Amino acid sequence: MTISAGGVPHAKGPLPAGDAGVPPAVPASGPAEQATEEAVRAAVARAADHLLARQDTAGWWKARFTTDVSYDAHDLFLRHLLGVLDERLARASGRWIRSQQSADGSWPLVFEGPGHLGTTVQAYVALRLAGDGPDEEHMLRCAAWVREQGGAAAGPLTARVWLALLGWWSWDDLPEIPPEIIALPRRAPLNIYSFSSVMRLALVALSVISAHRPVRPAPFGIDELFAVPGTAGRPPAPPPDSGREKLFWRLNAAVRTCSRALPRPAREAAVNACVRWLLARQEPDGSWGACTPMTTWVVLALHLHGYPPDHPVLKAAWGFLEDCGAWPEDGVRALHTVHSPVWDTCLSTTALLDAGLAADHPALVKAADWLLTRQADRPGDWAVRRPRLAPGGWAFQFHNRYYPDTDDTSEVVLALRRVSHPDRARVDEALDRATRWCLGMQSRNGGWAAFDADNTSTLPARLPFFDFGEFCTDPPTADITAHVVEMLAAQGRRRDPRTRRGVRWLLGQQEANGAWYGRWGVNYVYGTGCVLPALVAAGVPRDHAAVRRAVAWLTSVKNADGGWGESWESYAVPARAGRGPSTPSQTAWALLALLAAGERDSAVARDGVRWLTERQTPAGTWEEPQFTGVLVPRAVAAHYGYYGHVFPLMALGRYLRQPGHPRDAAVGRPRSEATGPDQ
């Protein structure tokens, strides 16, 4: 193969090891700079080769997506409740859960994080189902820790629902979720579409479950998890003296009274309507929402409604749940919360293009071919608020027709438009549909959310029952809006009034310290790493006050070792913004922002580049055990297996490019580009 003067490989075949094309280095001014850039070029080549070797033959990339062990526990609970828990699977899951326990006996939400009461209670019960005895040392440590936190009664709602299902909690002491909620019109408060897509699926399934109030007692007790022995099944301590909480609990009692007074046919009709709603949303892979937590709840709901195990709906669902079970080593089973092939594939494609891989390389064309087959072609729940909008988005997973999101869609467009595909007309048509869909999903305030438009009701967040607080809904966020704005600018819509509204919304969301909040990645480093490239792509000058404040903030939070890191705790303690041990993905996010802001030759950027190159492993990747992804801030963290690889590769690849070379350089038909900030 040959490398052009521009550093782009011309060969059509796969790259031999160590022969990944890389962009041309910006001329270095001295021996130290030359040495740094030579190290970067070598690191980029190794990282590109590493990534190419992991592409599936179908064209996609997918790494393991990990959350805390709660969902592993739910899987065992479901199997127990349905009477299908076998000893081999239970013990294998137990080994995984046990391996994640902290020294103090608890289980955290994130790597090396503090213990979480709900997760710990559920992990303990799961281990009991797996055969661990209460007198074993690790179980004694766990029970003592739980009691110190107030006992299982102080746990969050999800844990208490499972305790009720297993016979240790009274259904009367849980919030009432009447199935009649399915009949509320869209404009009614607390209708199902006023909740986020994930909460919506859970609510409908839980309304069916709570209508049946099932109990399948576990073959053991858990008195040791209660602060006062013998209180299992009793209600928790009274809530704080809050007028709002008192009001909602009174309303809950009223709803329960009304539910009991309903004629049986009316209740059955409501439950049947919920079941029909759920059945309509089953994906081709058998899942709901393409994730294990929602599928678990729906399987239980349908089982209670009378669906036999051999019914095609449940057989398909079990097939999905079995497919989500990973066996990282013999005798150990860990559950994939979700599969992430679309997200991993579009990010991997962009990273390889940033690394200098030829735009017509077979690996990229194959990835593009696969991505094109995943574009949504039918309306989903988003159409409730946008009934006249044509579909065109992408979802995160293999199959998720009802819940595409603007984040995946934007990143897929940014990747596809740079691939030299033999059927350019097909690609351009897909990109146009995606662009129109994203434009139509803009909320009234000018920002974009992940799954819905204008899903901004404040009432669900005020309910004291649910664990997710303000994240029960799906309002616009800076990180999502930034990706959409960057995509629109790349698609020649920099001057579109909707893009300008998005830019103005982003500028208005900047924190006083100069950062932006990250909803889907930890946290302010992620948010800032998303927003700065978008603002610059949309024409905001690099000397704009907002850009300079962000650069100053990133500079101020750089660690002494040259990298960046931020702990999960910053969601609960904003003073921790930008503070934490350096990680590859967070260092890369900071570098992507600095490079976009024109800081390539600054000392702070070179420190970050050096941090990444020095920590690359001999295999060409980076080690990152930290959870830098987010599903629900303060409640569900995520570890993306490729975050510690694709983002460093992007950052180092862009560092090597000539200044001003745009990420959105595309092949195919020309697009008009406007200039100027217009903010």
Secondary structure by P-SEA (a helix, b strand, c coil): ccccccccccccccccccccccccccccccaaaaaaaaaaaaaaaaaaaaaaaaccccccccccccccaaaaaaaaaaaaaaccccaaaaaaaaaaaaaacccccbbbccccccccaaaaaaaaaaaaaaccccccaaaaaaaaaaaaacccccccaaaaaaaaaaccccccccccccccccccccccccccccccaaaaaaaaaaaaaaaaccccccccccccccccccccccccccccccaaaaaaaaaaaaaaaaaaaccaaaaaaaaaaaaaaaaaaccccccccccaaaaaaaaaaaaaaccccccaaaaaaaaaaaaacccccccbbbbcccccaaaaaaaaaaaaaaaccccccaaaaaaaaaaaaacccccccccccccccbbbbbcccccccccccaaaaaaaaaaaaaccccaaaaaaaaaaaaaaaaaaaccccccccccccccccccccccccccccccccccccaaaaaaaaaaaaaacccccaaaaaaaaaaaaacccccbbbbcccccaaaaaaacaaaaaaaccccccaaaaaaaaaaaaaccccccccccccccccccccccccccaaaaaaaaaaaaaacccccaaaaaaaaaaaaacccccbbbbcccccccccccbbbbccccccaaaaaaaaaaaccccccccccccbbbbbbbcccc
